[in-house]
Amino acid sequence: ISSSVLLTGQRLSGSVHLRLPLAFVAYSVRRLTGLDVDAGNANELQDDAAGELANMVAGRVASQLAADGYPCKLGTPSVSHSARLATKNQNGVAQGRTDLLCEGHWLSLEIQCCYADP
Protein backbone atom coordinates (compact mmCIF):
# COMPACT_ATOMS: atom_id res chain seq x y z
CA ILE A 1 0.00 0.00 0.00
CA SER A 2 1.32 3.45 -0.89
CA SER A 3 0.20 6.54 0.99
CA SER A 4 1.03 10.18 0.38
CA VAL A 5 0.59 13.51 2.16
CA LEU A 6 1.08 16.89 0.50
CA LEU A 7 3.01 19.66 2.28
CA THR A 8 2.16 23.29 1.48
CA GLY A 9 3.52 26.56 2.81
CA GLN A 10 4.42 30.04 1.64
CA ARG A 11 8.02 29.02 0.91
CA LEU A 12 7.61 25.30 0.30
CA SER A 13 5.57 22.73 -1.57
CA GLY A 14 6.22 19.05 -1.35
CA SER A 15 5.04 15.61 -0.43
CA VAL A 16 5.78 12.64 1.78
CA HIS A 17 5.29 9.17 0.27
CA LEU A 18 5.29 5.96 2.26
CA ARG A 19 5.18 2.41 0.85
CA LEU A 20 4.09 -0.29 3.27
CA PRO A 21 3.77 -4.07 2.87
CA LEU A 22 0.25 -5.39 3.54
CA ALA A 23 1.54 -7.57 6.39
CA PHE A 24 2.99 -4.48 8.11
CA VAL A 25 -0.28 -2.59 7.66
CA ALA A 26 -2.20 -5.50 9.25
CA TYR A 27 0.33 -5.50 12.11
CA SER A 28 -0.13 -1.72 12.49
CA VAL A 29 -3.91 -2.05 12.62
CA ARG A 30 -3.56 -4.52 15.50
CA ARG A 31 -1.05 -2.26 17.31
CA LEU A 32 -2.99 1.00 16.78
CA THR A 33 -6.53 -0.26 17.31
CA GLY A 34 -6.33 -3.69 18.92
CA LEU A 35 -8.47 -5.03 16.04
CA ASP A 36 -7.63 -7.90 13.74
CA VAL A 37 -8.13 -7.22 10.07
CA ASP A 38 -11.04 -9.43 9.01
CA ALA A 39 -12.48 -10.00 5.57
CA GLY A 40 -15.45 -7.67 6.16
CA ASN A 41 -13.55 -4.41 6.62
CA ALA A 42 -9.96 -5.30 5.73
CA ASN A 43 -9.48 -2.77 2.92
CA GLU A 44 -11.03 0.09 4.89
CA LEU A 45 -8.93 -0.59 8.00
CA GLN A 46 -5.77 -1.02 5.94
CA ASP A 47 -6.36 2.22 4.04
CA ASP A 48 -7.08 4.12 7.26
CA ALA A 49 -3.95 2.74 8.92
CA ALA A 50 -1.74 3.48 5.89
CA GLY A 51 -3.10 7.03 5.74
CA GLU A 52 -2.58 7.57 9.45
CA LEU A 53 0.99 6.26 9.32
CA ALA A 54 1.78 8.60 6.42
CA ASN A 55 0.16 11.45 8.35
CA MET A 56 2.34 10.73 11.40
CA VAL A 57 5.52 10.63 9.32
CA ALA A 58 4.52 13.79 7.40
CA GLY A 59 3.84 15.54 10.72
CA ARG A 60 7.38 14.82 11.86
CA VAL A 61 8.75 16.06 8.53
CA ALA A 62 6.63 19.23 8.75
CA SER A 63 7.87 19.90 12.30
CA GLN A 64 11.48 19.68 11.19
CA LEU A 65 10.82 21.87 8.14
CA ALA A 66 9.18 24.49 10.37
CA ALA A 67 12.18 24.42 12.71
CA ASP A 68 14.38 25.07 9.66
CA GLY A 69 12.29 28.09 8.64
CA TYR A 70 9.84 26.43 6.24
CA PRO A 71 6.49 26.16 8.03
CA CYS A 72 3.92 24.12 6.15
CA LYS A 73 0.56 22.46 6.50
CA LEU A 74 -0.35 18.86 5.84
CA GLY A 75 -2.85 17.80 3.22
CA THR A 76 -5.26 14.90 3.57
CA PRO A 77 -3.52 11.54 3.16
CA SER A 78 -4.21 9.62 -0.04
CA VAL A 79 -3.81 5.86 -0.31
CA SER A 80 -3.35 3.59 -3.30
CA HIS A 81 -2.80 -0.11 -3.73
CA SER A 82 0.15 0.03 -6.08
CA ALA A 83 3.47 -1.72 -6.26
CA ARG A 84 5.49 1.52 -6.48
CA LEU A 85 5.67 4.93 -4.93
CA ALA A 86 3.81 7.37 -7.17
CA THR A 87 6.64 9.89 -7.42
CA LYS A 88 8.62 11.32 -10.28
CA ASN A 89 11.85 13.24 -10.61
CA GLN A 90 11.37 16.93 -11.37
CA ASN A 91 13.86 19.74 -11.92
CA GLY A 92 14.24 22.04 -8.92
CA VAL A 93 12.80 19.50 -6.48
CA ALA A 94 14.89 18.28 -3.55
CA GLN A 95 14.31 14.60 -3.06
CA GLY A 96 15.30 12.10 -0.41
CA ARG A 97 14.51 8.42 -0.15
CA THR A 98 15.25 5.74 2.39
CA ASP A 99 14.25 2.16 3.07
CA LEU A 100 13.58 1.15 6.65
CA LEU A 101 13.27 -2.17 8.43
CA CYS A 102 10.53 -2.17 11.08
CA GLU A 103 9.35 -5.27 12.91
CA GLY A 104 10.84 -7.40 10.12
CA HIS A 105 9.11 -5.49 7.31
CA TRP A 106 10.77 -3.27 4.66
CA LEU A 107 9.19 0.17 4.38
CA SER A 108 10.07 2.87 1.84
CA LEU A 109 9.92 6.59 2.54
CA GLU A 110 10.37 9.36 0.01
CA ILE A 111 10.21 13.11 0.60
CA GLN A 112 10.09 15.69 -2.18
CA CYS A 113 10.26 19.46 -1.58
CA CYS A 114 10.42 22.53 -3.77
CA TYR A 115 11.71 25.54 -1.83
CA ALA A 116 10.97 29.19 -2.67
CA ASP A 117 13.65 31.85 -2.24
CA PRO A 118 13.42 33.67 1.11
C-alpha angles and dihedrals in degrees: 000000000000121000130184138190124194120224119208132179140142092269101025144048123179150118143241117219124192126187116199132182114239091240090057091048090052089049090050092051090055092047096045100039108014088235127125115228105248129185094258099063104008098122094046094049092045093050092047092049093047090049092048093049091051089048091053093049092045089050090056091048091049091050091053092045090051090050088053092052100267107105114188143168128235123242125216112285117252123204132200134177098230135134094233141044108263096232134121135195114255132181114257094020120121109220134188130179135182138171118221134195113219124171089340095309127112113231127185124213126188128180124191124186136175111199125205121218113265 
